[in-house]
């Protein structure tokens, strides 16, 4: 589940991985989705995690950002 934060308005999630190679594949899928959706979140990663924060222009989560977050969830489930 994505966390919705209010100050500043954003949604964020941390994805945990067992192997670093899985992170590389996941980041590539994020890159492709960023280009397709024209959304460029803040991303950080380490040995076993990827954190994604999508900053919003309002308190509501726009449909494009909702779709983006659902895609990332699905990519993570496919691993």
mmCIF file of the N, C-alpha and C atoms, coordinates in Angstrom:
data_MODEL
# 
_entry.id   MODEL 
# 
loop_
_atom_site.group_PDB 
_atom_site.id 
_atom_site.type_symbol 
_atom_site.label_atom_id 
_atom_site.label_alt_id 
_atom_site.label_comp_id 
_atom_site.label_asym_id 
_atom_site.label_entity_id 
_atom_site.label_seq_id 
_atom_site.pdbx_PDB_ins_code 
_atom_site.Cartn_x 
_atom_site.Cartn_y 
_atom_site.Cartn_z 
_atom_site.occupancy 
_atom_site.B_iso_or_equiv 
_atom_site.pdbx_formal_charge 
_atom_site.auth_seq_id 
_atom_site.auth_comp_id 
_atom_site.auth_asym_id 
_atom_site.auth_atom_id 
_atom_site.pdbx_PDB_model_num 
ATOM 1   N N  . UNK A 1 1  ? 0.828  -1.173  0.000   1.00 0.00 ? 1  UNK A N  1 
ATOM 2   C CA . UNK A 1 1  ? 0.000  0.000   0.000   1.00 0.00 ? 1  UNK A CA 1 
ATOM 3   C C  . UNK A 1 1  ? 0.885  1.255   0.000   1.00 0.00 ? 1  UNK A C  1 
ATOM 4   N N  . UNK A 1 2  ? 0.497  2.210   -0.801  1.00 0.00 ? 2  UNK A N  1 
ATOM 5   C CA . UNK A 1 2  ? 1.213  3.477   -0.877  1.00 0.00 ? 2  UNK A CA 1 
ATOM 6   C C  . UNK A 1 2  ? 0.771  4.371   0.276   1.00 0.00 ? 2  UNK A C  1 
ATOM 7   N N  . UNK A 1 3  ? 1.714  5.108   0.831   1.00 0.00 ? 3  UNK A N  1 
ATOM 8   C CA . UNK A 1 3  ? 1.407  6.072   1.889   1.00 0.00 ? 3  UNK A CA 1 
ATOM 9   C C  . UNK A 1 3  ? 1.145  7.426   1.260   1.00 0.00 ? 3  UNK A C  1 
ATOM 10  N N  . UNK A 1 4  ? 0.068  8.067   1.692   1.00 0.00 ? 4  UNK A N  1 
ATOM 11  C CA . UNK A 1 4  ? -0.266 9.404   1.207   1.00 0.00 ? 4  UNK A CA 1 
ATOM 12  C C  . UNK A 1 4  ? 0.135  10.401  2.284   1.00 0.00 ? 4  UNK A C  1 
ATOM 13  N N  . UNK A 1 5  ? 1.094  11.233  1.974   1.00 0.00 ? 5  UNK A N  1 
ATOM 14  C CA . UNK A 1 5  ? 1.588  12.253  2.905   1.00 0.00 ? 5  UNK A CA 1 
ATOM 15  C C  . UNK A 1 5  ? 1.059  13.616  2.474   1.00 0.00 ? 5  UNK A C  1 
ATOM 16  N N  . UNK A 1 6  ? 0.909  14.506  3.436   1.00 0.00 ? 6  UNK A N  1 
ATOM 17  C CA . UNK A 1 6  ? 0.288  15.792  3.128   1.00 0.00 ? 6  UNK A CA 1 
ATOM 18  C C  . UNK A 1 6  ? 1.231  16.975  3.065   1.00 0.00 ? 6  UNK A C  1 
ATOM 19  N N  . UNK A 1 7  ? 2.395  16.883  3.669   1.00 0.00 ? 7  UNK A N  1 
ATOM 20  C CA . UNK A 1 7  ? 3.253  18.068  3.697   1.00 0.00 ? 7  UNK A CA 1 
ATOM 21  C C  . UNK A 1 7  ? 4.694  17.706  3.358   1.00 0.00 ? 7  UNK A C  1 
ATOM 22  N N  . UNK A 1 8  ? 5.127  17.864  2.128   1.00 0.00 ? 8  UNK A N  1 
ATOM 23  C CA . UNK A 1 8  ? 4.337  18.238  0.954   1.00 0.00 ? 8  UNK A CA 1 
ATOM 24  C C  . UNK A 1 8  ? 3.505  17.056  0.462   1.00 0.00 ? 8  UNK A C  1 
ATOM 25  N N  . UNK A 1 9  ? 2.495  17.359  -0.311  1.00 0.00 ? 9  UNK A N  1 
ATOM 26  C CA . UNK A 1 9  ? 1.576  16.339  -0.801  1.00 0.00 ? 9  UNK A CA 1 
ATOM 27  C C  . UNK A 1 9  ? 2.307  15.365  -1.723  1.00 0.00 ? 9  UNK A C  1 
ATOM 28  N N  . UNK A 1 10 ? 2.240  14.073  -1.360  1.00 0.00 ? 10 UNK A N  1 
ATOM 29  C CA . UNK A 1 10 ? 2.940  13.060  -2.140  1.00 0.00 ? 10 UNK A CA 1 
ATOM 30  C C  . UNK A 1 10 ? 2.415  11.682  -1.764  1.00 0.00 ? 10 UNK A C  1 
ATOM 31  N N  . UNK A 1 11 ? 2.726  10.715  -2.625  1.00 0.00 ? 11 UNK A N  1 
ATOM 32  C CA . UNK A 1 11 ? 2.522  9.314   -2.285  1.00 0.00 ? 11 UNK A CA 1 
ATOM 33  C C  . UNK A 1 11 ? 3.895  8.653   -2.332  1.00 0.00 ? 11 UNK A C  1 
ATOM 34  N N  . UNK A 1 12 ? 4.098  7.689   -1.442  1.00 0.00 ? 12 UNK A N  1 
ATOM 35  C CA . UNK A 1 12 ? 5.412  7.059   -1.385  1.00 0.00 ? 12 UNK A CA 1 
ATOM 36  C C  . UNK A 1 12 ? 5.289  5.604   -0.958  1.00 0.00 ? 12 UNK A C  1 
ATOM 37  N N  . UNK A 1 13 ? 6.296  4.841   -1.373  1.00 0.00 ? 13 UNK A N  1 
ATOM 38  C CA . UNK A 1 13 ? 6.321  3.422   -1.031  1.00 0.00 ? 13 UNK A CA 1 
ATOM 39  C C  . UNK A 1 13 ? 7.753  2.922   -1.073  1.00 0.00 ? 13 UNK A C  1 
ATOM 40  N N  . UNK A 1 14 ? 8.027  1.956   -0.208  1.00 0.00 ? 14 UNK A N  1 
ATOM 41  C CA . UNK A 1 14 ? 9.332  1.283   -0.180  1.00 0.00 ? 14 UNK A CA 1 
ATOM 42  C C  . UNK A 1 14 ? 9.104  -0.155  -0.620  1.00 0.00 ? 14 UNK A C  1 
ATOM 43  N N  . UNK A 1 15 ? 9.865  -0.585  -1.614  1.00 0.00 ? 15 UNK A N  1 
ATOM 44  C CA . UNK A 1 15 ? 9.806  -1.945  -2.138  1.00 0.00 ? 15 UNK A CA 1 
ATOM 45  C C  . UNK A 1 15 ? 11.046 -2.698  -1.665  1.00 0.00 ? 15 UNK A C  1 
ATOM 46  N N  . UNK A 1 16 ? 10.866 -3.861  -1.063  1.00 0.00 ? 16 UNK A N  1 
ATOM 47  C CA . UNK A 1 16 ? 11.969 -4.657  -0.521  1.00 0.00 ? 16 UNK A CA 1 
ATOM 48  C C  . UNK A 1 16 ? 12.296 -5.826  -1.464  1.00 0.00 ? 16 UNK A C  1 
ATOM 49  N N  . UNK A 1 17 ? 13.589 -6.088  -1.649  1.00 0.00 ? 17 UNK A N  1 
ATOM 50  C CA . UNK A 1 17 ? 14.059 -7.133  -2.549  1.00 0.00 ? 17 UNK A CA 1 
ATOM 51  C C  . UNK A 1 17 ? 15.050 -8.040  -1.834  1.00 0.00 ? 17 UNK A C  1 
ATOM 52  N N  . UNK A 1 18 ? 15.138 -9.289  -2.303  1.00 0.00 ? 18 UNK A N  1 
ATOM 53  C CA . UNK A 1 18 ? 16.107 -10.227 -1.741  1.00 0.00 ? 18 UNK A CA 1 
ATOM 54  C C  . UNK A 1 18 ? 17.442 -10.169 -2.467  1.00 0.00 ? 18 UNK A C  1 
ATOM 55  N N  . UNK A 1 19 ? 17.412 -9.850  -3.768  1.00 0.00 ? 19 UNK A N  1 
ATOM 56  C CA . UNK A 1 19 ? 18.640 -9.820  -4.562  1.00 0.00 ? 19 UNK A CA 1 
ATOM 57  C C  . UNK A 1 19 ? 18.773 -8.483  -5.293  1.00 0.00 ? 19 UNK A C  1 
ATOM 58  N N  . UNK A 1 20 ? 19.985 -7.990  -5.345  1.00 0.00 ? 20 UNK A N  1 
ATOM 59  C CA . UNK A 1 20 ? 20.243 -6.702  -5.981  1.00 0.00 ? 20 UNK A CA 1 
ATOM 60  C C  . UNK A 1 20 ? 19.872 -6.727  -7.465  1.00 0.00 ? 20 UNK A C  1 
ATOM 61  N N  . UNK A 1 21 ? 20.035 -7.853  -8.119  1.00 0.00 ? 21 UNK A N  1 
ATOM 62  C CA . UNK A 1 21 ? 19.709 -7.962  -9.546  1.00 0.00 ? 21 UNK A CA 1 
ATOM 63  C C  . UNK A 1 21 ? 18.228 -7.646  -9.793  1.00 0.00 ? 21 UNK A C  1 
ATOM 64  N N  . UNK A 1 22 ? 17.360 -8.008  -8.855  1.00 0.00 ? 22 UNK A N  1 
ATOM 65  C CA . UNK A 1 22 ? 15.927 -7.704  -8.973  1.00 0.00 ? 22 UNK A CA 1 
ATOM 66  C C  . UNK A 1 22 ? 15.701 -6.194  -8.972  1.00 0.00 ? 22 UNK A C  1 
ATOM 67  N N  . UNK A 1 23 ? 16.513 -5.477  -8.218  1.00 0.00 ? 23 UNK A N  1 
ATOM 68  C CA . UNK A 1 23 ? 16.392 -4.019  -8.155  1.00 0.00 ? 23 UNK A CA 1 
ATOM 69  C C  . UNK A 1 23 ? 16.700 -3.405  -9.517  1.00 0.00 ? 23 UNK A C  1 
ATOM 70  N N  . UNK A 1 24 ? 17.732 -3.886  -10.180 1.00 0.00 ? 24 UNK A N  1 
ATOM 71  C CA . UNK A 1 24 ? 18.107 -3.377  -11.492 1.00 0.00 ? 24 UNK A CA 1 
ATOM 72  C C  . UNK A 1 24 ? 16.970 -3.551  -12.500 1.00 0.00 ? 24 UNK A C  1 
ATOM 73  N N  . UNK A 1 25 ? 16.352 -4.702  -12.505 1.00 0.00 ? 25 UNK A N  1 
ATOM 74  C CA . UNK A 1 25 ? 15.219 -4.970  -13.412 1.00 0.00 ? 25 UNK A CA 1 
ATOM 75  C C  . UNK A 1 25 ? 14.045 -4.056  -13.078 1.00 0.00 ? 25 UNK A C  1 
ATOM 76  N N  . UNK A 1 26 ? 13.754 -3.916  -11.797 1.00 0.00 ? 26 UNK A N  1 
ATOM 77  C CA . UNK A 1 26 ? 12.655 -3.062  -11.341 1.00 0.00 ? 26 UNK A CA 1 
ATOM 78  C C  . UNK A 1 26 ? 12.892 -1.610  -11.746 1.00 0.00 ? 26 UNK A C  1 
ATOM 79  N N  . UNK A 1 27 ? 14.106 -1.112  -11.569 1.00 0.00 ? 27 UNK A N  1 
ATOM 80  C CA . UNK A 1 27 ? 14.421 0.266   -11.937 1.00 0.00 ? 27 UNK A CA 1 
ATOM 81  C C  . UNK A 1 27 ? 14.256 0.491   -13.440 1.00 0.00 ? 27 UNK A C  1 
ATOM 82  N N  . UNK A 1 28 ? 14.591 -0.480  -14.240 1.00 0.00 ? 28 UNK A N  1 
ATOM 83  C CA . UNK A 1 28 ? 14.410 -0.367  -15.695 1.00 0.00 ? 28 UNK A CA 1 
ATOM 84  C C  . UNK A 1 28 ? 12.927 -0.243  -16.045 1.00 0.00 ? 28 UNK A C  1 
ATOM 85  N N  . UNK A 1 29 ? 12.091 -1.019  -15.369 1.00 0.00 ? 29 UNK A N  1 
ATOM 86  C CA . UNK A 1 29 ? 10.646 -0.930  -15.609 1.00 0.00 ? 29 UNK A CA 1 
ATOM 87  C C  . UNK A 1 29 ? 10.096 0.420   -15.157 1.00 0.00 ? 29 UNK A C  1 
ATOM 88  N N  . UNK A 1 30 ? 10.624 0.936   -14.040 1.00 0.00 ? 30 UNK A N  1 
ATOM 89  C CA . UNK A 1 30 ? 10.207 2.261   -13.588 1.00 0.00 ? 30 UNK A CA 1 
ATOM 90  C C  . UNK A 1 30 ? 10.586 3.300   -14.643 1.00 0.00 ? 30 UNK A C  1 
ATOM 91  N N  . UNK A 1 31 ? 11.804 3.206   -15.165 1.00 0.00 ? 31 UNK A N  1 
ATOM 92  C CA . UNK A 1 31 ? 12.263 4.157   -16.184 1.00 0.00 ? 31 UNK A CA 1 
ATOM 93  C C  . UNK A 1 31 ? 11.324 4.164   -17.395 1.00 0.00 ? 31 UNK A C  1 
ATOM 94  N N  . UNK A 1 32 ? 10.954 2.997   -17.877 1.00 0.00 ? 32 UNK A N  1 
ATOM 95  C CA . UNK A 1 32 ? 10.057 2.902   -19.033 1.00 0.00 ? 32 UNK A CA 1 
ATOM 96  C C  . UNK A 1 32 ? 8.703  3.534   -18.736 1.00 0.00 ? 32 UNK A C  1 
ATOM 97  N N  . UNK A 1 33 ? 8.186  3.290   -17.544 1.00 0.00 ? 33 UNK A N  1 
ATOM 98  C CA . UNK A 1 33 ? 6.889  3.832   -17.161 1.00 0.00 ? 33 UNK A CA 1 
ATOM 99  C C  . UNK A 1 33 ? 6.955  5.345   -16.980 1.00 0.00 ? 33 UNK A C  1 
ATOM 100 N N  . UNK A 1 34 ? 8.064  5.854   -16.467 1.00 0.00 ? 34 UNK A N  1 
ATOM 101 C CA . UNK A 1 34 ? 8.248  7.300   -16.338 1.00 0.00 ? 34 UNK A CA 1 
ATOM 102 C C  . UNK A 1 34 ? 8.136  7.982   -17.696 1.00 0.00 ? 34 UNK A C  1 
ATOM 103 N N  . UNK A 1 35 ? 8.801  7.434   -18.674 1.00 0.00 ? 35 UNK A N  1 
ATOM 104 C CA . UNK A 1 35 ? 8.779  8.013   -20.017 1.00 0.00 ? 35 UNK A CA 1 
ATOM 105 C C  . UNK A 1 35 ? 7.378  7.951   -20.615 1.00 0.00 ? 35 UNK A C  1 
ATOM 106 N N  . UNK A 1 36 ? 6.704  6.834   -20.409 1.00 0.00 ? 36 UNK A N  1 
ATOM 107 C CA . UNK A 1 36 ? 5.362  6.659   -20.965 1.00 0.00 ? 36 UNK A CA 1 
ATOM 108 C C  . UNK A 1 36 ? 4.350  7.595   -20.302 1.00 0.00 ? 36 UNK A C  1 
ATOM 109 N N  . UNK A 1 37 ? 4.408  7.720   -18.990 1.00 0.00 ? 37 UNK A N  1 
ATOM 110 C CA . UNK A 1 37 ? 3.427  8.499   -18.235 1.00 0.00 ? 37 UNK A CA 1 
ATOM 111 C C  . UNK A 1 37 ? 3.838  9.945   -17.993 1.00 0.00 ? 37 UNK A C  1 
ATOM 112 N N  . UNK A 1 38 ? 5.087  10.273  -18.323 1.00 0.00 ? 38 UNK A N  1 
ATOM 113 C CA . UNK A 1 38 ? 5.628  11.610  -18.086 1.00 0.00 ? 38 UNK A CA 1 
ATOM 114 C C  . UNK A 1 38 ? 5.542  11.982  -16.597 1.00 0.00 ? 38 UNK A C  1 
ATOM 115 N N  . UNK A 1 39 ? 5.879  11.020  -15.768 1.00 0.00 ? 39 UNK A N  1 
ATOM 116 C CA . UNK A 1 39 ? 5.953  11.208  -14.323 1.00 0.00 ? 39 UNK A CA 1 
ATOM 117 C C  . UNK A 1 39 ? 7.369  10.825  -13.913 1.00 0.00 ? 39 UNK A C  1 
ATOM 118 N N  . UNK A 1 40 ? 8.019  11.708  -13.177 1.00 0.00 ? 40 UNK A N  1 
ATOM 119 C CA . UNK A 1 40 ? 9.401  11.459  -12.775 1.00 0.00 ? 40 UNK A CA 1 
ATOM 120 C C  . UNK A 1 40 ? 9.522  11.593  -11.255 1.00 0.00 ? 40 UNK A C  1 
ATOM 121 N N  . UNK A 1 41 ? 9.286  10.479  -10.559 1.00 0.00 ? 41 UNK A N  1 
ATOM 122 C CA . UNK A 1 41 ? 9.305  10.513  -9.092  1.00 0.00 ? 41 UNK A CA 1 
ATOM 123 C C  . UNK A 1 41 ? 10.723 10.597  -8.539  1.00 0.00 ? 41 UNK A C  1 
ATOM 124 N N  . UNK A 1 42 ? 10.809 10.879  -7.259  1.00 0.00 ? 42 UNK A N  1 
ATOM 125 C CA . UNK A 1 42 ? 12.083 10.760  -6.550  1.00 0.00 ? 42 UNK A CA 1 
ATOM 126 C C  . UNK A 1 42 ? 12.283 9.283   -6.246  1.00 0.00 ? 42 UNK A C  1 
ATOM 127 N N  . UNK A 1 43 ? 13.458 8.772   -6.571  1.00 0.00 ? 43 UNK A N  1 
ATOM 128 C CA . UNK A 1 43 ? 13.754 7.359   -6.373  1.00 0.00 ? 43 UNK A CA 1 
ATOM 129 C C  . UNK A 1 43 ? 15.071 7.246   -5.622  1.00 0.00 ? 43 UNK A C  1 
ATOM 130 N N  . UNK A 1 44 ? 15.076 6.407   -4.618  1.00 0.00 ? 44 UNK A N  1 
ATOM 131 C CA . UNK A 1 44 ? 16.332 6.068   -3.950  1.00 0.00 ? 44 UNK A CA 1 
ATOM 132 C C  . UNK A 1 44 ? 16.361 4.558   -3.797  1.00 0.00 ? 44 UNK A C  1 
ATOM 133 N N  . UNK A 1 45 ? 17.580 4.014   -3.756  1.00 0.00 ? 45 UNK A N  1 
ATOM 134 C CA . UNK A 1 45 ? 17.678 2.572   -3.620  1.00 0.00 ? 45 UNK A CA 1 
ATOM 135 C C  . UNK A 1 45 ? 18.961 2.206   -2.901  1.00 0.00 ? 45 UNK A C  1 
ATOM 136 N N  . UNK A 1 46 ? 18.944 1.012   -2.376  1.00 0.00 ? 46 UNK A N  1 
ATOM 137 C CA . UNK A 1 46 ? 20.108 0.481   -1.688  1.00 0.00 ? 46 UNK A CA 1 
ATOM 138 C C  . UNK A 1 46 ? 20.259 -0.983  -2.021  1.00 0.00 ? 46 UNK A C  1 
ATOM 139 N N  . UNK A 1 47 ? 20.950 -1.694  -1.192  1.00 0.00 ? 47 UNK A N  1 
ATOM 140 C CA . UNK A 1 47 ? 21.258 -3.101  -1.438  1.00 0.00 ? 47 UNK A CA 1 
ATOM 141 C C  . UNK A 1 47 ? 20.009 -3.967  -1.577  1.00 0.00 ? 47 UNK A C  1 
ATOM 142 N N  . UNK A 1 48 ? 18.951 -3.636  -0.830  1.00 0.00 ? 48 UNK A N  1 
ATOM 143 C CA . UNK A 1 48 ? 17.769 -4.505  -0.859  1.00 0.00 ? 48 UNK A CA 1 
ATOM 144 C C  . UNK A 1 48 ? 16.444 -3.738  -0.901  1.00 0.00 ? 48 UNK A C  1 
ATOM 145 N N  . UNK A 1 49 ? 16.454 -2.486  -1.355  1.00 0.00 ? 49 UNK A N  1 
ATOM 146 C CA . UNK A 1 49 ? 15.204 -1.730  -1.404  1.00 0.00 ? 49 UNK A CA 1 
ATOM 147 C C  . UNK A 1 49 ? 15.225 -0.672  -2.502  1.00 0.00 ? 49 UNK A C  1 
ATOM 148 N N  . UNK A 1 50 ? 14.006 -0.273  -2.895  1.00 0.00 ? 50 UNK A N  1 
ATOM 149 C CA . UNK A 1 50 ? 13.795 0.892   -3.759  1.00 0.00 ? 50 UNK A CA 1 
ATOM 150 C C  . UNK A 1 50 ? 12.684 1.702   -3.103  1.00 0.00 ? 50 UNK A C  1 
ATOM 151 N N  . UNK A 1 51 ? 12.914 2.992   -2.904  1.00 0.00 ? 51 UNK A N  1 
ATOM 152 C CA . UNK A 1 51 ? 11.894 3.892   -2.366  1.00 0.00 ? 51 UNK A CA 1 
ATOM 153 C C  . UNK A 1 51 ? 11.479 4.864   -3.463  1.00 0.00 ? 51 UNK A C  1 
ATOM 154 N N  . UNK A 1 52 ? 10.170 5.048   -3.603  1.00 0.00 ? 52 UNK A N  1 
ATOM 155 C CA . UNK A 1 52 ? 9.632  5.921   -4.636  1.00 0.00 ? 52 UNK A CA 1 
ATOM 156 C C  . UNK A 1 52 ? 8.707  6.942   -3.988  1.00 0.00 ? 52 UNK A C  1 
ATOM 157 N N  . UNK A 1 53 ? 8.900  8.219   -4.317  1.00 0.00 ? 53 UNK A N  1 
ATOM 158 C CA . UNK A 1 53 ? 8.017  9.297   -3.859  1.00 0.00 ? 53 UNK A CA 1 
ATOM 159 C C  . UNK A 1 53 ? 7.534  10.068  -5.079  1.00 0.00 ? 53 UNK A C  1 
ATOM 160 N N  . UNK A 1 54 ? 6.227  10.196  -5.200  1.00 0.00 ? 54 UNK A N  1 
ATOM 161 C CA . UNK A 1 54 ? 5.628  10.954  -6.294  1.00 0.00 ? 54 UNK A CA 1 
ATOM 162 C C  . UNK A 1 54 ? 4.983  12.194  -5.680  1.00 0.00 ? 54 UNK A C  1 
ATOM 163 N N  . UNK A 1 55 ? 5.523  13.359  -6.000  1.00 0.00 ? 55 UNK A N  1 
ATOM 164 C CA . UNK A 1 55 ? 4.993  14.606  -5.456  1.00 0.00 ? 55 UNK A CA 1 
ATOM 165 C C  . UNK A 1 55 ? 3.786  15.051  -6.270  1.00 0.00 ? 55 UNK A C  1 
ATOM 166 N N  . UNK A 1 56 ? 2.777  15.559  -5.570  1.00 0.00 ? 56 UNK A N  1 
ATOM 167 C CA . UNK A 1 56 ? 1.488  15.910  -6.173  1.00 0.00 ? 56 UNK A CA 1 
ATOM 168 C C  . UNK A 1 56 ? 1.275  17.416  -6.131  1.00 0.00 ? 56 UNK A C  1 
ATOM 169 N N  . UNK A 1 57 ? 0.459  17.909  -7.055  1.00 0.00 ? 57 UNK A N  1 
ATOM 170 C CA . UNK A 1 57 ? 0.131  19.331  -7.096  1.00 0.00 ? 57 UNK A CA 1 
ATOM 171 C C  . UNK A 1 57 ? -1.027 19.688  -6.168  1.00 0.00 ? 57 UNK A C  1 
ATOM 172 N N  . UNK A 1 58 ? -1.750 18.669  -5.678  1.00 0.00 ? 58 UNK A N  1 
ATOM 173 C CA . UNK A 1 58 ? -2.889 18.914  -4.796  1.00 0.00 ? 58 UNK A CA 1 
ATOM 174 C C  . UNK A 1 58 ? -2.996 17.769  -3.791  1.00 0.00 ? 58 UNK A C  1 
ATOM 175 N N  . UNK A 1 59 ? -3.982 17.839  -2.932  1.00 0.00 ? 59 UNK A N  1 
ATOM 176 C CA . UNK A 1 59 ? -4.200 16.787  -1.940  1.00 0.00 ? 59 UNK A CA 1 
ATOM 177 C C  . UNK A 1 59 ? -4.750 15.512  -2.591  1.00 0.00 ? 59 UNK A C  1 
ATOM 178 N N  . UNK A 1 60 ? -5.468 15.670  -3.681  1.00 0.00 ? 60 UNK A N  1 
ATOM 179 C CA . UNK A 1 60 ? -6.035 14.533  -4.403  1.00 0.00 ? 60 UNK A CA 1 
ATOM 180 C C  . UNK A 1 60 ? -4.954 13.844  -5.228  1.00 0.00 ? 60 UNK A C  1 
ATOM 181 N N  . UNK A 1 61 ? -5.097 12.544  -5.394  1.00 0.00 ? 61 UNK A N  1 
ATOM 182 C CA . UNK A 1 61 ? -4.148 11.783  -6.209  1.00 0.00 ? 61 UNK A CA 1 
ATOM 183 C C  . UNK A 1 61 ? -4.723 11.676  -7.621  1.00 0.00 ? 61 UNK A C  1 
ATOM 184 N N  . UNK A 1 62 ? -4.103 12.328  -8.594  1.00 0.00 ? 62 UNK A N  1 
ATOM 185 C CA . UNK A 1 62 ? -4.607 12.293  -9.972  1.00 0.00 ? 62 UNK A CA 1 
ATOM 186 C C  . UNK A 1 62 ? -4.586 10.869  -10.553 1.00 0.00 ? 62 UNK A C  1 
ATOM 187 N N  . UNK A 1 63 ? -5.437 10.625  -11.514 1.00 0.00 ? 63 UNK A N  1 
ATOM 188 C CA . UNK A 1 63 ? -5.561 9.286   -12.092 1.00 0.00 ? 63 UNK A CA 1 
ATOM 189 C C  . UNK A 1 63 ? -4.260 8.811   -12.732 1.00 0.00 ? 63 UNK A C  1 
ATOM 190 N N  . UNK A 1 64 ? -3.498 9.711   -13.349 1.00 0.00 ? 64 UNK A N  1 
ATOM 191 C CA . UNK A 1 64 ? -2.231 9.329   -13.972 1.00 0.00 ? 64 UNK A CA 1 
ATOM 192 C C  . UNK A 1 64 ? -1.250 8.794   -12.922 1.00 0.00 ? 64 UNK A C  1 
ATOM 193 N N  . UNK A 1 65 ? -1.195 9.456   -11.781 1.00 0.00 ? 65 UNK A N  1 
ATOM 194 C CA . UNK A 1 65 ? -0.315 9.017   -10.705 1.00 0.00 ? 65 UNK A CA 1 
ATOM 195 C C  . UNK A 1 65 ? -0.818 7.720   -10.066 1.00 0.00 ? 65 UNK A C  1 
ATOM 196 N N  . UNK A 1 66 ? -2.137 7.577   -9.970  1.00 0.00 ? 66 UNK A N  1 
ATOM 197 C CA . UNK A 1 66 ? -2.704 6.322   -9.454  1.00 0.00 ? 66 UNK A CA 1 
ATOM 198 C C  . UNK A 1 66 ? -2.317 5.163   -10.360 1.00 0.00 ? 66 UNK A C  1 
ATOM 199 N N  . UNK A 1 67 ? -2.469 5.372   -11.670 1.00 0.00 ? 67 UNK A N  1 
ATOM 200 C CA . UNK A 1 67 ? -2.116 4.335   -12.634 1.00 0.00 ? 67 UNK A CA 1 
ATOM 201 C C  . UNK A 1 67 ? -0.630 3.995   -12.545 1.00 0.00 ? 67 UNK A C  1 
ATOM 202 N N  . UNK A 1 68 ? 0.200  5.014   -12.417 1.00 0.00 ? 68 UNK A N  1 
ATOM 203 C CA . UNK A 1 68 ? 1.646  4.825   -12.290 1.00 0.00 ? 68 UNK A CA 1 
ATOM 204 C C  . UNK A 1 68 ? 1.963  3.957   -11.068 1.00 0.00 ? 68 UNK A C  1 
ATOM 205 N N  . UNK A 1 69 ? 1.366  4.275   -9.936  1.00 0.00 ? 69 UNK A N  1 
ATOM 206 C CA . UNK A 1 69 ? 1.637  3.514   -8.712  1.00 0.00 ? 69 UNK A CA 1 
ATOM 207 C C  . UNK A 1 69 ? 1.137  2.074   -8.818  1.00 0.00 ? 69 UNK A C  1 
ATOM 208 N N  . UNK A 1 70 ? 0.013  1.867   -9.463  1.00 0.00 ? 70 UNK A N  1 
ATOM 209 C CA . UNK A 1 70 ? -0.505 0.504   -9.663  1.00 0.00 ? 70 UNK A CA 1 
ATOM 210 C C  . UNK A 1 70 ? 0.441  -0.302  -10.542 1.00 0.00 ? 70 UNK A C  1 
ATOM 211 N N  . UNK A 1 71 ? 0.971  0.325   -11.573 1.00 0.00 ? 71 UNK A N  1 
ATOM 212 C CA . UNK A 1 71 ? 1.932  -0.369  -12.442 1.00 0.00 ? 71 UNK A CA 1 
ATOM 213 C C  . UNK A 1 71 ? 3.181  -0.789  -11.674 1.00 0.00 ? 71 UNK A C  1 
ATOM 214 N N  . UNK A 1 72 ? 3.681  0.094   -10.834 1.00 0.00 ? 72 UNK A N  1 
ATOM 215 C CA . UNK A 1 72 ? 4.860  -0.259  -10.041 1.00 0.00 ? 72 UNK A CA 1 
ATOM 216 C C  . UNK A 1 72 ? 4.553  -1.428  -9.102  1.00 0.00 ? 72 UNK A C  1 
ATOM 217 N N  . UNK A 1 73 ? 3.379  -1.394  -8.490  1.00 0.00 ? 73 UNK A N  1 
ATOM 218 C CA . UNK A 1 73 ? 2.978  -2.522  -7.638  1.00 0.00 ? 73 UNK A CA 1 
ATOM 219 C C  . UNK A 1 73 ? 2.950  -3.822  -8.435  1.00 0.00 ? 73 UNK A C  1 
ATOM 220 N N  . UNK A 1 74 ? 2.402  -3.774  -9.638  1.00 0.00 ? 74 UNK A N  1 
ATOM 221 C CA . UNK A 1 74 ? 2.321  -4.970  -10.476 1.00 0.00 ? 74 UNK A CA 1 
ATOM 222 C C  . UNK A 1 74 ? 3.708  -5.445  -10.901 1.00 0.00 ? 74 UNK A C  1 
ATOM 223 N N  . UNK A 1 75 ? 4.597  -4.527  -11.248 1.00 0.00 ? 75 UNK A N  1 
ATOM 224 C CA . UNK A 1 75 ? 5.969  -4.928  -11.589 1.00 0.00 ? 75 UNK A CA 1 
ATOM 225 C C  . UNK A 1 75 ? 6.636  -5.635  -10.413 1.00 0.00 ? 75 UNK A C  1 
ATOM 226 N N  . UNK A 1 76 ? 6.403  -5.096  -9.219  1.00 0.00 ? 76 UNK A N  1 
ATOM 227 C CA . UNK A 1 76 ? 7.001  -5.698  -8.023  1.00 0.00 ? 76 UNK A CA 1 
ATOM 228 C C  . UNK A 1 76 ? 6.438  -7.103  -7.791  1.00 0.00 ? 76 UNK A C  1 
ATOM 229 N N  . UNK A 1 77 ? 5.154  -7.297  -8.006  1.00 0.00 ? 77 UNK A N  1 
ATOM 230 C CA . UNK A 1 77 ? 4.538  -8.613  -7.808  1.00 0.00 ? 77 UNK A CA 1 
ATOM 231 C C  . UNK A 1 77 ? 5.015  -9.628  -8.843  1.00 0.00 ? 77 UNK A C  1 
ATOM 232 N N  . UNK A 1 78 ? 5.429  -9.163  -10.026 1.00 0.00 ? 78 UNK A N  1 
ATOM 233 C CA . UNK A 1 78 ? 5.898  -10.049 -11.094 1.00 0.00 ? 78 UNK A CA 1 
ATOM 234 C C  . UNK A 1 78 ? 7.282  -10.599 -10.830 1.00 0.00 ? 78 UNK A C  1 
ATOM 235 N N  . UNK A 1 79 ? 8.046  -9.974  -9.958  1.00 0.00 ? 79 UNK A N  1 
ATOM 236 C CA . UNK A 1 79 ? 9.455  -10.351 -9.755  1.00 0.00 ? 79 UNK A CA 1 
ATOM 237 C C  . UNK A 1 79 ? 9.639  -11.791 -9.355  1.00 0.00 ? 79 UNK A C  1 
# 
